[in-house]
Amino acid sequence: MFSIAAPGHVNPSIEVIRELVARGHRVSYAIPASFAEKVAITGATPVIYRSTLPTDDDPEAWGTELIDNIEPFLNDAIQVLPQLARAFEGDEPDLVIHDITAYPAPVLAHRWGVPAVSLWPNLVPWEGYEEEVAEPMYADLKASGRGKAYYARFEAWLAENGIDTHPDRLIACPRRAVVLIPKVLQPNADRVDESVYTFVGACQGDRADQGDWQRPAGADKVLLVSLGSSFTKQPGFYRACVKAFGDLPGWHVVLQIGKYVDESELGEVPASIEVHNWVPQLAVLKQADAFITHAGAGGSQEGLATGTPMVAVPQAVDQFGNADMLVPLGVARRLDTEDATADALRAAVLGLLDDPEVARRAEEIRLGMASEGGTRRAADLIEAELPTR
């Protein structure tokens, strides 16, 4: 297994890896040192490599333009490839599994002559995606000097490794992919080639290693507020949440503020609101009545898997698209950050809970996700790709 040091790319794979180990497979997991302990808990062997990618400690290092977002992956792949080639020399695997961000993985699979299976923690391309989304998105970049240099360098790197695939197809057009999201979160799901991409839903496990959380006695309603782990420097938003829900009788709020905001920035916080830098999110959601989320892939799935109505306040990257998928499902409302005032947040949450159709749809989707197979089906699909000995 190959991935990068990012929660949204490691976490979806963890239970799948744990299941493969439990079935008796020897699994090596190539990952930077910051995630080695998380990987080791599954029983897999961490294979440590040095990465140059920006981390959650400095999200602004990703820049603001499209080229700023994609160029670091190529830069990293070029310097990571020889590290991993040395690490596996003489102990090549029978099968390569990889996150979509792990560019060296399909290159190494080609070099070793073994099959590769990609794990997708987010939406996948559908028939027509290139014309409808990719081409318009990348047109200006491909016409720019910096974009042309990027593609020329990418193509040269692939050619050096005996691969004639266009860079855009290296990850986006896999031979086989296991999709770790529920099908209801996939745009244009009816146009996805399911002979390539198989949806297995959320692979969450019980997350017991993250700790537990208990609903306080006397709490009629519980609300979880979390913007994930990266784009959490939003003290104004958290103050709005305190104002919106701090004086609601019978309500208890679990407010996760991340590591970039200090609790002192929130002002006076009533006893009905508990503030943390981090919480065991799934444990809270299993007992929560509502969820204010950034609509990251992981949080969106956890909200759906627990049948928790959501108010989506997207912050970056795929979160906007996820929010726009949640709303038509009938289980969520969307508020952009600039519109997320105390009054708007309170109205959105109370409106969700006052609508019986929201509860019905949430339960319907929860049951549908449970039937997709999750971790065990993902492991079955990966095992089916193992070469016959």
C-alpha positions in Angstrom: 0.0 0.0 0.0 1.2 3.5 -0.9 -0.1 6.8 0.3 0.8 10.3 1.4 0.9 11.9 4.9 -2.7 13.3 4.8 -5.6 12.1 7.0 -8.1 12.3 4.2 -5.9 9.8 2.2 -4.7 7.5 4.9 -7.7 7.2 7.1 -10.0 5.7 4.4 -7.6 2.9 3.8 -6.8 1.9 7.4 -9.6 -0.5 8.0 -9.1 -2.2 4.6 -5.4 -2.7 5.5 -6.4 -4.1 8.9 -8.8 -6.5 7.3 -6.1 -7.7 4.8 -3.7 -8.3 7.6 -6.3 -10.2 9.6 -6.8 -12.5 6.6 -3.2 -13.5 6.7 -1.6 -11.2 4.1 1.8 -9.6 4.7 1.1 -5.9 4.0 3.8 -3.2 3.7 2.5 0.4 3.8 4.7 3.1 2.3 4.1 6.3 4.3 6.0 9.2 5.8 7.1 8.9 9.4 4.3 11.1 10.8 1.7 8.4 10.0 3.8 5.3 10.8 2.2 4.7 14.1 -1.3 4.8 12.7 -0.3 2.3 10.0 1.5 0.0 12.5 -1.6 -0.4 14.6 -3.3 -2.3 11.7 -0.5 -4.9 11.7 1.0 -3.7 8.5 4.7 -2.9 8.3 5.3 0.9 7.7 7.9 1.5 5.0 9.1 5.0 5.8 9.9 7.5 3.0 10.8 11.2 3.1 8.2 13.4 1.5 8.4 17.0 0.3 4.7 17.6 0.1 3.1 20.4 2.3 1.5 19.1 5.4 -1.5 20.1 7.6 0.9 22.2 9.6 1.2 24.6 6.7 -1.9 24.3 4.4 -1.2 27.7 2.8 2.0 26.2 1.3 -0.3 24.6 -1.3 -0.7 28.0 -3.0 -3.7 29.4 -4.7 -3.5 28.4 -8.3 -4.2 25.0 -9.9 -0.6 24.5 -10.8 0.4 25.1 -7.2 -1.9 22.3 -6.2 -0.7 19.6 -8.6 3.0 20.4 -9.2 4.1 19.3 -5.6 2.8 15.8 -6.3 5.1 15.4 -9.3 8.1 17.0 -7.5 7.5 14.6 -4.6 7.0 11.5 -6.8 10.3 12.1 -8.6 12.3 12.1 -5.4 10.2 9.4 -3.7 10.5 6.8 -6.5 14.2 5.9 -5.9 13.6 5.8 -2.1 10.8 3.2 -2.5 12.6 1.2 -5.2 15.5 0.7 -2.8 13.2 -0.1 0.1 11.4 -2.9 -1.8 14.5 -4.2 -3.7 14.5 -8.0 -3.3 11.2 -8.0 -1.5 8.8 -6.9 -4.3 5.1 -7.4 -3.6 2.6 -9.5 -5.4 0.1 -6.7 -5.7 0.3 -2.9 -5.4 -2.5 -1.0 -3.7 -2.3 2.8 -3.8 -4.1 6.0 -2.9 -4.8 8.3 -5.9 -2.1 10.7 -4.8 0.7 8.1 -4.8 2.2 8.6 -8.3 5.2 6.3 -7.7 3.0 3.3 -7.0 1.7 2.6 -10.6 5.2 3.3 -11.8 6.7 0.7 -9.5 3.9 -1.8 -10.3 4.8 -1.5 -13.9 8.5 -2.0 -13.1 7.8 -5.0 -11.0 5.3 -6.5 -13.5 2.5 -6.8 -10.8 -1.1 -5.6 -10.9 -2.1 -2.4 -9.2 -5.4 -1.5 -7.6 -6.2 2.2 -6.7 -8.1 3.2 -3.7 -10.3 6.3 -4.3 -11.3 8.2 -1.2 -13.4 10.6 -3.2 -15.5 11.0 -6.4 -14.4 9.2 -9.5 -14.5 10.3 -13.2 -17.6 9.3 -15.2 -18.3 8.9 -18.9 -18.0 12.5 -20.2 -15.9 13.8 -17.3 -13.0 14.8 -19.5 -15.1 17.0 -21.7 -17.4 18.4 -19.0 -14.9 19.0 -16.2 -11.2 18.2 -16.8 -10.7 19.9 -20.2 -12.3 23.3 -19.1 -10.5 23.1 -15.8 -7.1 22.5 -17.2 -7.3 24.5 -20.5 -5.6 27.6 -19.2 -2.9 25.7 -17.3 -2.0 23.6 -20.4 -1.7 26.8 -22.4 0.6 28.5 -19.9 4.4 28.3 -19.9 4.5 26.8 -16.4 1.8 24.2 -17.3 3.6 23.2 -20.5 6.8 22.7 -18.5 5.0 20.6 -15.9 3.5 18.3 -18.5 6.8 18.0 -20.4 8.6 17.0 -17.2 5.8 14.6 -16.2 5.9 12.9 -19.6 9.7 12.6 -19.5 9.6 11.0 -16.0 7.1 8.5 -17.2 9.1 7.7 -20.3 12.2 7.2 -18.3 10.3 4.5 -16.5 9.0 2.8 -19.6 5.4 4.2 -19.4 3.8 5.8 -22.4 0.6 6.8 -20.6 -0.3 10.5 -20.7 0.1 12.0 -17.2 -3.6 12.8 -16.9 -4.4 9.1 -17.3 -1.8 7.7 -14.9 -4.1 7.9 -11.9 -7.5 9.0 -13.5 -7.8 5.9 -15.7 -6.9 2.9 -13.5 -7.3 -0.7 -14.6 -9.1 -1.4 -11.4 -10.3 0.8 -8.6 -12.0 0.3 -5.2 -14.0 3.4 -4.3 -14.2 4.1 -0.6 -17.3 6.3 -0.7 -21.0 5.6 -0.8 -22.5 5.7 -4.3 -24.9 8.4 -3.2 -22.0 10.9 -2.9 -20.9 10.2 -6.5 -22.0 12.8 -9.2 -23.4 11.2 -12.3 -23.2 7.8 -10.7 -25.2 6.3 -13.6 -22.3 7.1 -16.0 -19.5 5.5 -14.0 -17.9 2.4 -15.5 -18.5 0.0 -12.6 -16.4 -2.7 -14.3 -13.5 -0.4 -13.3 -14.8 1.5 -10.3 -16.6 -0.5 -7.6 -18.2 1.5 -4.8 -17.9 -0.2 -1.4 -19.1 2.7 0.8 -17.4 3.9 4.0 -14.8 1.6 5.5 -14.8 3.1 9.0 -14.5 0.3 11.5 -15.4 1.0 15.1 -12.6 3.5 15.6 -12.2 2.2 19.2 -8.6 3.2 19.2 -9.6 6.9 18.9 -11.4 6.8 22.3 -15.0 7.1 23.3 -17.4 9.9 24.1 -20.5 9.9 26.3 -23.6 12.0 25.9 -24.0 14.1 29.0 -27.0 13.4 31.2 -29.8 15.8 30.5 -28.7 16.7 27.0 -31.9 16.6 24.9 -30.0 17.4 21.7 -26.3 17.0 20.8 -24.6 19.0 18.1 -21.1 18.3 16.8 -19.2 21.1 15.0 -16.0 20.3 13.2 -14.2 21.7 10.2 -11.8 18.7 10.0 -8.1 18.9 10.5 -6.7 21.3 7.8 -8.7 24.4 7.2 -9.7 25.1 10.8 -8.3 28.6 11.4 -11.8 30.1 11.7 -12.2 31.7 15.1 -15.1 33.9 13.8 -17.0 30.9 12.7 -16.6 29.1 16.0 -17.7 32.3 17.9 -20.9 32.3 15.7 -21.5 28.7 16.7 -21.2 29.6 20.4 -23.6 32.5 19.9 -26.1 30.3 17.9 -26.3 27.4 20.2 -25.0 28.4 23.6 -28.3 29.6 24.9 -30.6 26.8 23.4 -32.3 25.0 26.3 -31.5 21.3 26.4 -28.8 21.5 23.8 -25.2 20.3 24.2 -22.5 21.2 21.7 -19.2 19.5 21.0 -17.0 22.1 19.3 -13.8 21.0 17.7 -11.6 24.0 16.9 -8.5 22.3 15.5 -4.9 23.3 16.3 -4.8 26.8 14.8 -7.3 28.4 17.2 -7.0 28.9 20.9 -10.1 28.6 23.1 -9.5 32.0 24.5 -10.3 33.5 21.0 -13.9 32.3 21.4 -14.8 34.6 24.3 -17.1 33.4 27.0 -18.2 29.8 26.4 -21.3 28.5 28.3 -21.1 25.2 30.2 -23.4 23.6 27.5 -20.5 23.8 25.0 -17.4 21.6 25.3 -14.4 22.8 23.3 -11.6 20.5 22.0 -8.7 20.7 19.6 -9.7 17.1 18.5 -12.6 14.7 19.2 -13.3 11.1 18.3 -15.7 12.2 15.6 -17.4 8.9 14.8 -18.0 8.2 18.5 -19.7 11.6 18.9 -21.7 11.2 15.7 -23.2 7.9 16.9 -24.9 9.9 19.6 -25.4 13.3 17.9 -28.6 14.8 16.6 -27.0 17.2 14.1 -23.6 17.8 12.6 -22.1 21.1 11.3 -19.3 19.9 9.0 -16.8 21.2 6.4 -18.1 18.4 4.1 -14.8 16.6 3.7 -15.1 13.1 2.3 -14.6 11.5 5.6 -16.9 13.7 7.6 -19.6 13.5 4.9 -19.5 9.7 5.0 -19.6 9.5 8.8 -22.6 11.8 8.9 -24.4 9.6 6.3 -23.3 6.3 8.0 -24.7 7.4 11.3 -27.9 9.0 9.9 -27.0 12.5 11.2 -28.5 15.5 9.5 -25.7 17.9 8.4 -25.1 21.6 7.8 -22.2 21.8 5.3 -19.9 24.8 5.5 -17.2 23.9 2.9 -13.8 25.4 3.2 -11.6 24.1 0.3 -11.0 21.6 -2.5 -13.6 18.8 -2.9 -15.7 20.0 0.1 -17.8 22.3 -2.1 -18.7 19.4 -4.4 -19.4 17.1 -1.5 -21.7 19.8 0.0 -23.6 20.1 -3.3 -24.1 16.3 -3.3 -25.4 16.2 0.3 -28.0 18.8 -0.2 -30.1 17.1 -2.9 -30.0 13.9 -0.9 -32.4 15.7 1.5 -30.2 15.3 4.6 -28.2 18.5 4.6 -28.2 22.3 4.2 -25.3 24.3 2.7 -23.9 27.6 4.1 -20.9 29.3 2.7 -18.5 30.6 5.3 -19.4 34.2 4.8 -23.1 33.4 5.2 -22.6 31.2 8.3 -23.8 33.7 10.8 -25.2 32.7 14.2 -28.8 33.2 13.0 -28.2 31.3 9.8 -26.5 28.4 11.5 -29.3 28.1 14.1 -32.0 28.3 11.5 -30.3 25.6 9.3 -29.9 23.1 12.2 -33.3 23.6 13.7 -34.9 23.4 10.2 -33.3 20.1 9.6 -34.5 18.6 12.9 -38.0 20.0 12.5 -38.4 18.2 9.1 -39.5 14.5 9.4 -38.5 13.9 5.8 -34.9 14.6 6.7 -35.0 11.9 9.3 -36.6 9.4 6.9 -34.1 10.1 4.2 -31.1 9.9 6.6 -32.2 6.5 7.8 -32.8 5.3 4.2 -29.3 6.3 3.2 -27.8 4.8 6.3 -29.3 1.5 5.5 -28.3 1.7 1.9 -24.7 2.4 2.8 -24.6 -0.6 5.1 -25.5 -2.8 2.2 -22.6 -1.7 0.0 -20.2 -4.0 1.8 -17.7 -1.7 3.3 -14.4 -3.0 4.5 -15.0 -6.7 3.8 -16.1 -6.1 0.3 -13.1 -3.9 -0.4 -10.8 -6.6 0.9 -12.6 -9.2 -1.2 -12.1 -7.1 -4.4 -8.4 -6.6 -3.6 -7.8 -10.3 -3.0 -9.5 -11.1 -6.3 -6.7 -9.1 -8.0 -3.8 -11.1 -6.4 -1.9 -13.2 -9.0 -2.4 -17.0 -8.7 0.6 -18.6 -7.2 
